[in-house]
Amino acid sequence: MVISKKAQQNMFWIVIGAVIALVVMIILIVMFTGKTGALEGGLLDCQSKGGVCEYTSEDCKNSDSFSKTGGYSGEDAGTVASAFQCSGVSSDIVCCFPPSKVSED
């Protein structure tokens, strides 16, 4: 089987195009995976979701912790959210979502 010279040249350009496309794909993958670390940190941050990083798990579930703070009713307790992270605090502090404030109408 004899391949013409023109067919060989076309094959050469196809290989070159495939190599360039592969290099571009690798560069894009590296760029996007490097940026997702900061995005993930922002998505998992407790304060960005309205949580508070001041309570232990027991204090968050205890209604007395919030009734001392103005605007909360005495029977409400906070909710511990284990999906969100509290950075820069001790390991026993959890992400706590306080109860809804009582409106003063």
Secondary structure, 3 states (H helix, E strand, C coil): CCCCHHHHHHHHHHHHHHHHHHHHHHHHHHHHHHHHHHHHHHHCECHHHCCEEEEEHHHHHCHHHHHCCCCCCCCCCCEECCCCECCCCCCCEEEEECCCCCCCC
